[in-house]
Amino acid sequence: MMLNDRKLKILQAVIHSYITSAEPVGSRTIAKKYNLGVSSATIRNEMSDLEELGYLLQPHTSAGRVPSDKAYRLYVDNLMQIRKITEEERRKIKLSLLKEIREIEQVIQNAAKILSELTNYTSLAIAPQIKRSKLKRIQLIPIDEHKVLVVMVTDTGIVKNTVFRIENGVREEQLEKITNYLNGRLKGCSIEDISKNIDTEFVKDMYDLRDTIKDILPLINQSIDGMYEVDLFADGVTNIFNFPEYNDIARAKSFISFIENKESVVDMLLKSGFHDIEIIIGRENCYEEVSNCSLITATYSLNGKTIGKIGVIGPTRMDYSKVVSVVKSIAFDLNEILNYFIL
Protein backbone atom coordinates (compact mmCIF):
# COMPACT_ATOMS: atom_id res chain seq x y z
CA MET A 1 0.00 0.00 0.00
CA MET A 2 1.29 3.45 -0.97
CA LEU A 3 1.35 6.00 1.81
CA ASN A 4 -0.44 9.26 1.13
CA ASP A 5 1.21 12.61 1.71
CA ARG A 6 -0.25 13.05 5.21
CA LYS A 7 0.93 9.67 6.41
CA LEU A 8 4.39 10.35 5.02
CA LYS A 9 4.59 13.70 6.83
CA ILE A 10 3.45 12.16 10.10
CA LEU A 11 5.89 9.28 9.75
CA GLN A 12 8.73 11.69 9.01
CA ALA A 13 7.78 13.72 12.09
CA VAL A 14 7.75 10.61 14.28
CA ILE A 15 11.21 9.62 12.99
CA HIS A 16 12.66 13.09 13.57
CA SER A 17 11.17 13.27 17.06
CA TYR A 18 12.43 9.81 18.04
CA ILE A 19 15.93 10.45 16.68
CA THR A 20 16.11 13.57 18.84
CA SER A 21 14.50 12.32 22.06
CA ALA A 22 14.91 8.52 22.12
CA GLU A 23 11.42 8.50 23.67
CA PRO A 24 8.36 6.79 22.17
CA VAL A 25 6.35 9.41 20.29
CA GLY A 26 2.66 10.15 20.85
CA SER A 27 0.16 11.99 18.67
CA ARG A 28 0.02 14.98 21.02
CA THR A 29 3.80 15.41 20.76
CA ILE A 30 3.60 15.46 16.97
CA ALA A 31 0.69 17.90 17.04
CA LYS A 32 2.63 20.31 19.31
CA LYS A 33 6.07 20.08 17.70
CA TYR A 34 5.13 19.96 14.02
CA ASN A 35 2.71 22.20 12.18
CA LEU A 36 0.97 19.56 10.11
CA GLY A 37 -2.42 21.30 9.96
CA VAL A 38 -4.36 18.37 11.44
CA SER A 39 -5.70 17.55 14.89
CA SER A 40 -4.13 15.28 17.48
CA ALA A 41 -7.00 12.80 16.95
CA THR A 42 -6.31 12.64 13.21
CA ILE A 43 -2.60 12.11 13.86
CA ARG A 44 -3.45 9.32 16.34
CA ASN A 45 -5.59 7.55 13.72
CA GLU A 46 -2.90 7.91 11.08
CA MET A 47 -0.27 6.57 13.49
CA SER A 48 -2.52 3.58 14.17
CA ASP A 49 -2.68 2.91 10.42
CA LEU A 50 1.11 3.25 10.15
CA GLU A 51 1.47 0.69 12.93
CA GLU A 52 -0.78 -1.76 11.10
CA LEU A 53 1.34 -1.25 7.98
CA GLY A 54 4.51 -2.10 9.89
CA TYR A 55 6.08 1.37 9.93
CA LEU A 56 5.58 2.03 13.64
CA LEU A 57 5.95 -0.13 16.72
CA GLN A 58 4.44 0.25 20.17
CA PRO A 59 7.16 -1.00 22.52
CA HIS A 60 5.14 -0.63 25.74
CA THR A 61 1.57 -0.17 26.84
CA SER A 62 1.99 3.61 26.55
CA ALA A 63 0.49 5.50 23.64
CA GLY A 64 3.94 6.31 22.26
CA ARG A 65 5.30 4.61 19.18
CA VAL A 66 8.76 4.20 17.63
CA PRO A 67 9.83 3.75 14.00
CA SER A 68 10.51 0.25 12.68
CA ASP A 69 13.36 -0.78 10.42
CA LYS A 70 10.85 -0.56 7.57
CA ALA A 71 10.17 3.08 8.48
CA TYR A 72 13.85 3.97 8.56
CA ARG A 73 14.34 2.32 5.17
CA LEU A 74 11.52 4.38 3.67
CA TYR A 75 12.97 7.48 5.30
CA VAL A 76 16.54 7.11 4.00
CA ASP A 77 15.39 6.05 0.52
CA ASN A 78 12.65 8.63 -0.07
CA LEU A 79 12.20 11.23 2.66
CA MET A 80 15.61 12.20 4.00
CA GLN A 81 17.23 15.48 3.08
CA ILE A 82 20.99 15.22 3.51
CA ARG A 83 22.24 17.91 5.84
CA LYS A 84 25.19 19.96 4.65
CA ILE A 85 28.23 19.85 6.89
CA THR A 86 29.57 23.14 8.22
CA GLU A 87 32.70 24.86 7.00
CA GLU A 88 34.27 24.19 10.40
CA GLU A 89 33.58 20.47 10.05
CA ARG A 90 35.05 20.43 6.54
CA ARG A 91 38.17 22.25 7.76
CA LYS A 92 38.52 19.76 10.61
CA ILE A 93 38.29 16.84 8.18
CA LYS A 94 40.99 18.26 5.89
CA LEU A 95 43.38 19.04 8.74
CA SER A 96 42.96 15.59 10.24
CA LEU A 97 43.52 13.75 6.98
CA LEU A 98 46.60 15.83 6.19
CA LYS A 99 48.29 15.09 9.53
CA GLU A 100 50.10 12.01 8.25
CA ILE A 101 50.32 11.06 4.58
CA ARG A 102 53.45 8.95 4.40
CA GLU A 103 51.53 5.68 4.60
CA ILE A 104 47.99 5.00 3.51
CA GLU A 105 47.12 3.12 6.72
CA GLN A 106 47.78 6.23 8.80
CA VAL A 107 45.55 8.31 6.53
CA ILE A 108 42.73 5.79 6.93
CA GLN A 109 43.20 5.69 10.70
CA ASN A 110 42.99 9.50 10.86
CA ALA A 111 39.83 9.39 8.75
CA ALA A 112 38.21 6.92 11.16
CA LYS A 113 39.12 9.13 14.12
CA ILE A 114 37.65 12.32 12.67
CA LEU A 115 34.55 10.43 11.51
CA SER A 116 33.86 9.26 15.06
CA GLU A 117 34.49 12.74 16.47
CA LEU A 118 32.10 14.44 14.05
CA THR A 119 29.25 11.92 14.34
CA ASN A 120 29.65 10.71 17.96
CA TYR A 121 29.13 7.16 16.73
CA THR A 122 31.56 4.26 16.39
CA SER A 123 33.58 4.52 13.19
CA LEU A 124 34.96 1.58 11.22
CA ALA A 125 37.41 1.45 8.33
CA ILE A 126 39.20 -1.25 6.41
CA ALA A 127 42.51 -0.56 4.75
CA PRO A 128 43.00 -1.39 1.06
CA GLN A 129 42.32 -4.92 -0.10
CA ILE A 130 45.79 -6.25 -0.84
CA LYS A 131 44.67 -8.59 -3.63
CA ARG A 132 43.61 -5.51 -5.58
CA SER A 133 47.16 -4.10 -5.36
CA LYS A 134 50.24 -4.44 -7.53
CA LEU A 135 53.84 -4.38 -6.44
CA LYS A 136 55.48 -1.01 -6.95
CA ARG A 137 58.82 -1.71 -5.29
CA ILE A 138 60.59 -4.28 -3.12
CA GLN A 139 63.72 -3.60 -1.12
CA LEU A 140 65.99 -5.97 0.82
CA ILE A 141 67.98 -4.00 3.37
CA PRO A 142 70.72 -5.52 5.55
CA ILE A 143 70.46 -4.74 9.25
CA ASP A 144 73.43 -6.87 10.19
CA GLU A 145 75.03 -10.05 8.84
CA HIS A 146 72.09 -12.22 9.83
CA LYS A 147 69.09 -9.85 9.73
CA VAL A 148 67.31 -8.51 6.65
CA LEU A 149 64.54 -5.91 6.43
CA VAL A 150 62.07 -6.67 3.62
CA VAL A 151 60.16 -3.57 2.46
CA MET A 152 57.28 -4.02 0.03
CA VAL A 153 55.41 -1.04 -1.46
CA THR A 154 52.24 -1.42 -3.53
CA ASP A 155 50.60 0.88 -6.07
CA THR A 156 47.83 1.52 -3.52
CA GLY A 157 50.26 3.03 -1.05
CA ILE A 158 50.55 0.06 1.29
CA VAL A 159 53.99 -0.29 2.86
CA LYS A 160 54.91 -3.46 4.73
CA ASN A 161 58.16 -3.76 6.64
CA THR A 162 59.25 -7.14 8.00
CA VAL A 163 62.54 -8.13 9.64
CA PHE A 164 63.79 -11.69 9.13
CA ARG A 165 66.79 -13.64 10.34
CA ILE A 166 69.00 -15.54 7.87
CA GLU A 167 71.03 -18.20 9.66
CA ASN A 168 73.73 -18.53 6.96
CA GLY A 169 74.28 -14.79 6.73
CA VAL A 170 74.17 -12.53 3.67
CA ARG A 171 76.30 -9.69 2.31
CA GLU A 172 75.01 -6.27 1.30
CA GLU A 173 76.12 -6.61 -2.32
CA GLN A 174 74.23 -9.91 -2.61
CA LEU A 175 71.05 -8.30 -1.32
CA GLU A 176 71.45 -5.40 -3.73
CA LYS A 177 71.79 -7.77 -6.68
CA ILE A 178 68.73 -9.77 -5.59
CA THR A 179 66.72 -6.58 -5.00
CA ASN A 180 67.47 -5.31 -8.52
CA TYR A 181 66.48 -8.64 -10.01
CA LEU A 182 63.23 -8.81 -8.03
CA ASN A 183 62.18 -5.31 -9.04
CA GLY A 184 62.88 -6.07 -12.67
CA ARG A 185 60.83 -9.25 -12.57
CA LEU A 186 58.03 -8.39 -10.17
CA LYS A 187 57.20 -4.70 -10.58
CA GLY A 188 53.59 -4.41 -11.70
CA CYS A 189 52.70 -7.99 -10.68
CA SER A 190 49.59 -8.43 -8.54
CA ILE A 191 50.43 -9.41 -4.98
CA GLU A 192 48.68 -12.76 -5.27
CA ASP A 193 50.76 -13.66 -8.36
CA ILE A 194 54.18 -12.80 -6.94
CA SER A 195 54.88 -16.23 -5.48
CA LYS A 196 54.23 -17.84 -8.86
CA ASN A 197 56.90 -15.67 -10.47
CA ILE A 198 59.81 -16.04 -8.08
CA ASP A 199 60.31 -19.74 -7.43
CA THR A 200 62.13 -22.00 -9.91
CA GLU A 201 63.08 -19.39 -12.52
CA PHE A 202 64.46 -17.10 -9.86
CA VAL A 203 66.96 -19.73 -8.71
CA LYS A 204 67.81 -20.60 -12.31
CA ASP A 205 68.44 -16.97 -13.36
CA MET A 206 70.65 -16.21 -10.36
CA TYR A 207 72.36 -19.58 -9.97
CA ASP A 208 75.51 -18.05 -8.47
CA LEU A 209 73.44 -16.86 -5.50
CA ARG A 210 71.32 -19.99 -5.22
CA ASP A 211 72.12 -20.70 -1.56
CA THR A 212 71.26 -17.17 -0.47
CA ILE A 213 68.15 -17.15 -2.63
CA LYS A 214 66.91 -20.39 -1.08
CA ASP A 215 67.14 -18.67 2.31
CA ILE A 216 65.43 -15.48 1.13
CA LEU A 217 62.55 -16.86 -0.96
CA PRO A 218 60.61 -18.21 2.05
CA LEU A 219 61.04 -14.83 3.75
CA ILE A 220 59.52 -12.97 0.81
CA ASN A 221 56.63 -15.42 0.72
CA GLN A 222 56.08 -14.88 4.45
CA SER A 223 56.02 -11.12 3.86
CA ILE A 224 53.37 -11.59 1.17
CA ASP A 225 51.30 -13.84 3.44
CA GLY A 226 51.41 -11.14 6.11
CA MET A 227 50.06 -8.57 3.64
CA TYR A 228 46.85 -10.52 3.08
CA GLU A 229 45.55 -9.76 6.56
CA VAL A 230 42.99 -6.95 6.35
CA ASP A 231 43.72 -3.99 8.61
CA LEU A 232 40.65 -2.84 10.53
CA PHE A 233 40.45 0.49 12.32
CA ALA A 234 37.74 1.30 14.87
CA ASP A 235 37.32 4.51 16.82
CA GLY A 236 34.80 5.76 19.38
CA VAL A 237 33.70 2.26 20.41
CA THR A 238 32.64 3.44 23.88
CA ASN A 239 30.42 6.13 22.31
CA ILE A 240 27.71 3.49 22.41
CA PHE A 241 27.31 4.19 26.14
CA ASN A 242 26.06 7.70 25.26
CA PHE A 243 22.79 6.32 23.86
CA PRO A 244 19.91 5.36 26.19
CA GLU A 245 19.24 2.24 24.12
CA TYR A 246 22.52 0.94 25.53
CA ASN A 247 21.96 1.75 29.19
CA ASP A 248 21.46 -2.00 29.39
CA ILE A 249 25.02 -3.14 30.18
CA ALA A 250 24.48 -6.58 28.64
CA ARG A 251 23.46 -5.03 25.32
CA ALA A 252 26.39 -2.60 25.39
CA LYS A 253 28.86 -5.40 26.18
CA SER A 254 27.45 -7.47 23.30
CA PHE A 255 28.00 -4.55 20.92
CA ILE A 256 31.56 -3.93 22.11
CA SER A 257 32.42 -7.64 21.96
CA PHE A 258 31.21 -7.72 18.37
CA ILE A 259 33.28 -4.68 17.37
CA GLU A 260 36.34 -6.29 18.97
CA ASN A 261 35.84 -9.38 16.79
CA LYS A 262 37.84 -8.31 13.77
CA GLU A 263 36.79 -11.21 11.55
CA SER A 264 33.06 -10.53 12.04
CA VAL A 265 33.38 -6.77 11.53
CA VAL A 266 35.42 -7.17 8.34
CA ASP A 267 32.90 -9.71 7.05
CA MET A 268 30.04 -7.31 7.83
CA LEU A 269 31.78 -4.45 6.01
CA LEU A 270 32.61 -6.55 2.95
CA LYS A 271 29.09 -7.98 2.75
CA SER A 272 27.52 -4.52 2.79
CA GLY A 273 28.64 -3.93 -0.79
CA PHE A 274 31.02 -1.55 -2.53
CA HIS A 275 28.74 1.32 -3.46
CA ASP A 276 29.43 5.03 -3.01
CA ILE A 277 27.08 5.09 0.00
CA GLU A 278 25.52 2.03 1.59
CA ILE A 279 22.97 2.11 4.44
CA ILE A 280 22.21 -1.15 6.26
CA ILE A 281 19.37 -0.81 8.78
CA GLY A 282 18.70 -3.03 11.78
CA ARG A 283 17.90 -6.59 10.84
CA GLU A 284 19.07 -6.08 7.29
CA ASN A 285 22.41 -6.90 8.92
CA CYS A 286 22.97 -10.64 9.31
CA TYR A 287 24.72 -10.34 12.70
CA GLU A 288 22.35 -10.59 15.67
CA GLU A 289 24.68 -8.59 17.94
CA VAL A 290 24.10 -5.46 15.85
CA SER A 291 20.52 -6.11 14.74
CA ASN A 292 19.48 -2.95 16.61
CA CYS A 293 22.08 -0.86 14.79
CA SER A 294 22.48 0.81 11.43
CA LEU A 295 25.65 0.80 9.38
CA ILE A 296 26.47 3.61 6.95
CA THR A 297 29.55 3.15 4.76
CA ALA A 298 31.27 4.72 1.78
CA THR A 299 34.04 3.44 -0.44
CA TYR A 300 37.33 5.14 -1.17
CA SER A 301 39.52 4.63 -4.20
CA LEU A 302 42.98 5.11 -5.61
CA ASN A 303 43.73 5.62 -9.30
CA GLY A 304 40.09 4.82 -10.12
CA LYS A 305 40.16 1.53 -8.21
CA THR A 306 37.99 0.94 -5.12
CA ILE A 307 40.37 -0.18 -2.39
CA GLY A 308 38.55 0.12 0.94
CA LYS A 309 35.58 1.25 3.04
CA ILE A 310 34.88 3.63 5.87
CA GLY A 311 31.72 4.27 7.85
CA VAL A 312 29.89 4.39 11.17
CA ILE A 313 27.72 2.04 13.17
CA GLY A 314 25.23 3.07 15.83
CA PRO A 315 21.63 2.65 17.02
CA THR A 316 18.93 2.54 14.34
CA ARG A 317 17.77 5.82 15.92
CA MET A 318 20.63 7.40 14.05
CA ASP A 319 20.87 10.93 12.69
CA TYR A 320 20.99 9.59 9.14
CA SER A 321 20.91 13.00 7.49
CA LYS A 322 24.02 14.24 9.28
CA VAL A 323 25.90 10.91 9.19
CA VAL A 324 25.44 10.41 5.45
CA SER A 325 26.71 13.94 4.85
CA VAL A 326 29.82 13.47 7.01
CA VAL A 327 30.62 10.01 5.65
CA LYS A 328 30.31 11.24 2.05
CA SER A 329 32.48 14.27 2.78
CA ILE A 330 35.24 12.26 4.45
CA ALA A 331 35.20 9.68 1.65
CA PHE A 332 35.45 12.47 -0.94
CA ASP A 333 38.40 14.15 0.82
CA LEU A 334 40.02 10.77 1.42
CA ASN A 335 39.88 9.97 -2.29
CA GLU A 336 41.30 13.38 -3.17
CA ILE A 337 44.18 13.19 -0.68
CA LEU A 338 45.12 9.59 -1.51
CA ASN A 339 45.18 10.22 -5.24
CA TYR A 340 47.11 13.49 -4.91
CA PHE A 341 49.75 12.44 -2.39
CA ILE A 342 50.08 8.67 -2.77
CA LEU A 343 50.27 8.36 -6.56
C-alpha positions as CSV (number, residue, x, y, z in Angstrom):
1,M,0.0,0.0,0.0
2,M,1.3,3.4,-1.0
3,L,1.4,6.0,1.8
4,N,-0.4,9.3,1.1
5,D,1.2,12.6,1.7
6,R,-0.2,13.1,5.2
7,K,0.9,9.7,6.4
8,L,4.4,10.4,5.0
9,K,4.6,13.7,6.8
10,I,3.4,12.2,10.1
11,L,5.9,9.3,9.7
12,Q,8.7,11.7,9.0
13,A,7.8,13.7,12.1
14,V,7.8,10.6,14.3
15,I,11.2,9.6,13.0
16,H,12.7,13.1,13.6
17,S,11.2,13.3,17.1
18,Y,12.4,9.8,18.0
19,I,15.9,10.5,16.7
20,T,16.1,13.6,18.8
21,S,14.5,12.3,22.1
22,A,14.9,8.5,22.1
23,E,11.4,8.5,23.7
24,P,8.4,6.8,22.2
25,V,6.3,9.4,20.3
26,G,2.7,10.2,20.9
27,S,0.2,12.0,18.7
28,R,0.0,15.0,21.0
29,T,3.8,15.4,20.8
30,I,3.6,15.5,17.0
31,A,0.7,17.9,17.0
32,K,2.6,20.3,19.3
33,K,6.1,20.1,17.7
34,Y,5.1,20.0,14.0
35,N,2.7,22.2,12.2
36,L,1.0,19.6,10.1
37,G,-2.4,21.3,10.0
38,V,-4.4,18.4,11.4
39,S,-5.7,17.6,14.9
40,S,-4.1,15.3,17.5
41,A,-7.0,12.8,17.0
42,T,-6.3,12.6,13.2
43,I,-2.6,12.1,13.9
44,R,-3.5,9.3,16.3
45,N,-5.6,7.6,13.7
46,E,-2.9,7.9,11.1
47,M,-0.3,6.6,13.5
48,S,-2.5,3.6,14.2
49,D,-2.7,2.9,10.4
50,L,1.1,3.2,10.2
51,E,1.5,0.7,12.9
52,E,-0.8,-1.8,11.1
53,L,1.3,-1.3,8.0
54,G,4.5,-2.1,9.9
55,Y,6.1,1.4,9.9
56,L,5.6,2.0,13.6
57,L,5.9,-0.1,16.7
58,Q,4.4,0.3,20.2
59,P,7.2,-1.0,22.5
60,H,5.1,-0.6,25.7
61,T,1.6,-0.2,26.8
62,S,2.0,3.6,26.5
63,A,0.5,5.5,23.6
64,G,3.9,6.3,22.3
65,R,5.3,4.6,19.2
66,V,8.8,4.2,17.6
67,P,9.8,3.8,14.0
68,S,10.5,0.2,12.7
69,D,13.4,-0.8,10.4
70,K,10.8,-0.6,7.6
71,A,10.2,3.1,8.5
72,Y,13.9,4.0,8.6
73,R,14.3,2.3,5.2
74,L,11.5,4.4,3.7
75,Y,13.0,7.5,5.3
76,V,16.5,7.1,4.0
77,D,15.4,6.0,0.5
78,N,12.7,8.6,-0.1
79,L,12.2,11.2,2.7
80,M,15.6,12.2,4.0
81,Q,17.2,15.5,3.1
82,I,21.0,15.2,3.5
83,R,22.2,17.9,5.8
84,K,25.2,20.0,4.6
85,I,28.2,19.9,6.9
86,T,29.6,23.1,8.2
87,E,32.7,24.9,7.0
88,E,34.3,24.2,10.4
89,E,33.6,20.5,10.1
90,R,35.1,20.4,6.5
91,R,38.2,22.2,7.8
92,K,38.5,19.8,10.6
93,I,38.3,16.8,8.2
94,K,41.0,18.3,5.9
95,L,43.4,19.0,8.7
96,S,43.0,15.6,10.2
97,L,43.5,13.8,7.0
98,L,46.6,15.8,6.2
99,K,48.3,15.1,9.5
100,E,50.1,12.0,8.2
101,I,50.3,11.1,4.6
102,R,53.5,8.9,4.4
103,E,51.5,5.7,4.6
104,I,48.0,5.0,3.5
105,E,47.1,3.1,6.7
106,Q,47.8,6.2,8.8
107,V,45.6,8.3,6.5
108,I,42.7,5.8,6.9
109,Q,43.2,5.7,10.7
110,N,43.0,9.5,10.9
111,A,39.8,9.4,8.8
112,A,38.2,6.9,11.2
113,K,39.1,9.1,14.1
114,I,37.6,12.3,12.7
115,L,34.5,10.4,11.5
116,S,33.9,9.3,15.1
117,E,34.5,12.7,16.5
118,L,32.1,14.4,14.1
119,T,29.2,11.9,14.3
120,N,29.7,10.7,18.0
121,Y,29.1,7.2,16.7
122,T,31.6,4.3,16.4
123,S,33.6,4.5,13.2
124,L,35.0,1.6,11.2
125,A,37.4,1.5,8.3
126,I,39.2,-1.2,6.4
127,A,42.5,-0.6,4.7
128,P,43.0,-1.4,1.1
129,Q,42.3,-4.9,-0.1
130,I,45.8,-6.3,-0.8
131,K,44.7,-8.6,-3.6
132,R,43.6,-5.5,-5.6
133,S,47.2,-4.1,-5.4
134,K,50.2,-4.4,-7.5
135,L,53.8,-4.4,-6.4
136,K,55.5,-1.0,-6.9
137,R,58.8,-1.7,-5.3
138,I,60.6,-4.3,-3.1
139,Q,63.7,-3.6,-1.1
140,L,66.0,-6.0,0.8
141,I,68.0,-4.0,3.4
142,P,70.7,-5.5,5.6
143,I,70.5,-4.7,9.3
144,D,73.4,-6.9,10.2
145,E,75.0,-10.1,8.8
146,H,72.1,-12.2,9.8
147,K,69.1,-9.8,9.7
148,V,67.3,-8.5,6.7
149,L,64.5,-5.9,6.4
150,V,62.1,-6.7,3.6
151,V,60.2,-3.6,2.5
152,M,57.3,-4.0,0.0
153,V,55.4,-1.0,-1.5
154,T,52.2,-1.4,-3.5
155,D,50.6,0.9,-6.1
156,T,47.8,1.5,-3.5
157,G,50.3,3.0,-1.1
158,I,50.5,0.1,1.3
159,V,54.0,-0.3,2.9
160,K,54.9,-3.5,4.7
161,N,58.2,-3.8,6.6
162,T,59.3,-7.1,8.0
163,V,62.5,-8.1,9.6
164,F,63.8,-11.7,9.1
165,R,66.8,-13.6,10.3
166,I,69.0,-15.5,7.9
167,E,71.0,-18.2,9.7
168,N,73.7,-18.5,7.0
169,G,74.3,-14.8,6.7
170,V,74.2,-12.5,3.7
171,R,76.3,-9.7,2.3
172,E,75.0,-6.3,1.3
173,E,76.1,-6.6,-2.3
174,Q,74.2,-9.9,-2.6
175,L,71.0,-8.3,-1.3
176,E,71.5,-5.4,-3.7
177,K,71.8,-7.8,-6.7
178,I,68.7,-9.8,-5.6
179,T,66.7,-6.6,-5.0
180,N,67.5,-5.3,-8.5
181,Y,66.5,-8.6,-10.0
182,L,63.2,-8.8,-8.0
183,N,62.2,-5.3,-9.0
184,G,62.9,-6.1,-12.7
185,R,60.8,-9.3,-12.6
186,L,58.0,-8.4,-10.2
187,K,57.2,-4.7,-10.6
188,G,53.6,-4.4,-11.7
189,C,52.7,-8.0,-10.7
190,S,49.6,-8.4,-8.5
191,I,50.4,-9.4,-5.0
192,E,48.7,-12.8,-5.3
193,D,50.8,-13.7,-8.4
194,I,54.2,-12.8,-6.9
195,S,54.9,-16.2,-5.5
196,K,54.2,-17.8,-8.9
197,N,56.9,-15.7,-10.5
198,I,59.8,-16.0,-8.1
199,D,60.3,-19.7,-7.4
200,T,62.1,-22.0,-9.9
201,E,63.1,-19.4,-12.5
202,F,64.5,-17.1,-9.9
203,V,67.0,-19.7,-8.7
204,K,67.8,-20.6,-12.3
205,D,68.4,-17.0,-13.4
206,M,70.6,-16.2,-10.4
207,Y,72.4,-19.6,-10.0
208,D,75.5,-18.1,-8.5
209,L,73.4,-16.9,-5.5
210,R,71.3,-20.0,-5.2
211,D,72.1,-20.7,-1.6
212,T,71.3,-17.2,-0.5
213,I,68.1,-17.1,-2.6
214,K,66.9,-20.4,-1.1
215,D,67.1,-18.7,2.3
216,I,65.4,-15.5,1.1
217,L,62.6,-16.9,-1.0
218,P,60.6,-18.2,2.0
219,L,61.0,-14.8,3.7
220,I,59.5,-13.0,0.8
221,N,56.6,-15.4,0.7
222,Q,56.1,-14.9,4.5
223,S,56.0,-11.1,3.9
224,I,53.4,-11.6,1.2
225,D,51.3,-13.8,3.4
226,G,51.4,-11.1,6.1
227,M,50.1,-8.6,3.6
228,Y,46.8,-10.5,3.1
229,E,45.6,-9.8,6.6
230,V,43.0,-7.0,6.3
231,D,43.7,-4.0,8.6
232,L,40.6,-2.8,10.5
233,F,40.4,0.5,12.3
234,A,37.7,1.3,14.9
235,D,37.3,4.5,16.8
236,G,34.8,5.8,19.4
237,V,33.7,2.3,20.4
238,T,32.6,3.4,23.9
239,N,30.4,6.1,22.3
240,I,27.7,3.5,22.4
241,F,27.3,4.2,26.1
242,N,26.1,7.7,25.3
243,F,22.8,6.3,23.9
244,P,19.9,5.4,26.2
245,E,19.2,2.2,24.1
246,Y,22.5,0.9,25.5
247,N,22.0,1.7,29.2
248,D,21.5,-2.0,29.4
249,I,25.0,-3.1,30.2
250,A,24.5,-6.6,28.6
251,R,23.5,-5.0,25.3
252,A,26.4,-2.6,25.4
253,K,28.9,-5.4,26.2
254,S,27.4,-7.5,23.3
255,F,28.0,-4.5,20.9
256,I,31.6,-3.9,22.1
257,S,32.4,-7.6,22.0
258,F,31.2,-7.7,18.4
259,I,33.3,-4.7,17.4
260,E,36.3,-6.3,19.0
261,N,35.8,-9.4,16.8
262,K,37.8,-8.3,13.8
263,E,36.8,-11.2,11.5
264,S,33.1,-10.5,12.0
265,V,33.4,-6.8,11.5
266,V,35.4,-7.2,8.3
267,D,32.9,-9.7,7.1
268,M,30.0,-7.3,7.8
269,L,31.8,-4.4,6.0
270,L,32.6,-6.5,3.0
271,K,29.1,-8.0,2.7
272,S,27.5,-4.5,2.8
273,G,28.6,-3.9,-0.8
274,F,31.0,-1.5,-2.5
275,H,28.7,1.3,-3.5
276,D,29.4,5.0,-3.0
277,I,27.1,5.1,0.0
278,E,25.5,2.0,1.6
279,I,23.0,2.1,4.4
280,I,22.2,-1.1,6.3
281,I,19.4,-0.8,8.8
282,G,18.7,-3.0,11.8
283,R,17.9,-6.6,10.8
284,E,19.1,-6.1,7.3
285,N,22.4,-6.9,8.9
286,C,23.0,-10.6,9.3
287,Y,24.7,-10.3,12.7
288,E,22.3,-10.6,15.7
289,E,24.7,-8.6,17.9
290,V,24.1,-5.5,15.9
291,S,20.5,-6.1,14.7
292,N,19.5,-2.9,16.6
293,C,22.1,-0.9,14.8
294,S,22.5,0.8,11.4
295,L,25.7,0.8,9.4
296,I,26.5,3.6,6.9
297,T,29.6,3.2,4.8
298,A,31.3,4.7,1.8
299,T,34.0,3.4,-0.4
300,Y,37.3,5.1,-1.2
301,S,39.5,4.6,-4.2
302,L,43.0,5.1,-5.6
303,N,43.7,5.6,-9.3
304,G,40.1,4.8,-10.1
305,K,40.2,1.5,-8.2
306,T,38.0,0.9,-5.1
307,I,40.4,-0.2,-2.4
308,G,38.5,0.1,0.9
309,K,35.6,1.2,3.0
310,I,34.9,3.6,5.9
311,G,31.7,4.3,7.8
312,V,29.9,4.4,11.2
313,I,27.7,2.0,13.2
314,G,25.2,3.1,15.8
315,P,21.6,2.7,17.0
316,T,18.9,2.5,14.3
317,R,17.8,5.8,15.9
318,M,20.6,7.4,14.0
319,D,20.9,10.9,12.7
320,Y,21.0,9.6,9.1
321,S,20.9,13.0,7.5
322,K,24.0,14.2,9.3
323,V,25.9,10.9,9.2
324,V,25.4,10.4,5.5
325,S,26.7,13.9,4.9
326,V,29.8,13.5,7.0
327,V,30.6,10.0,5.6
328,K,30.3,11.2,2.1
329,S,32.5,14.3,2.8
330,I,35.2,12.3,4.4
331,A,35.2,9.7,1.7
332,F,35.5,12.5,-0.9
333,D,38.4,14.1,0.8
334,L,40.0,10.8,1.4
335,N,39.9,10.0,-2.3
336,E,41.3,13.4,-3.2
337,I,44.2,13.2,-0.7
338,L,45.1,9.6,-1.5
339,N,45.2,10.2,-5.2
340,Y,47.1,13.5,-4.9
341,F,49.7,12.4,-2.4
342,I,50.1,8.7,-2.8
343,L,50.3,8.4,-6.6
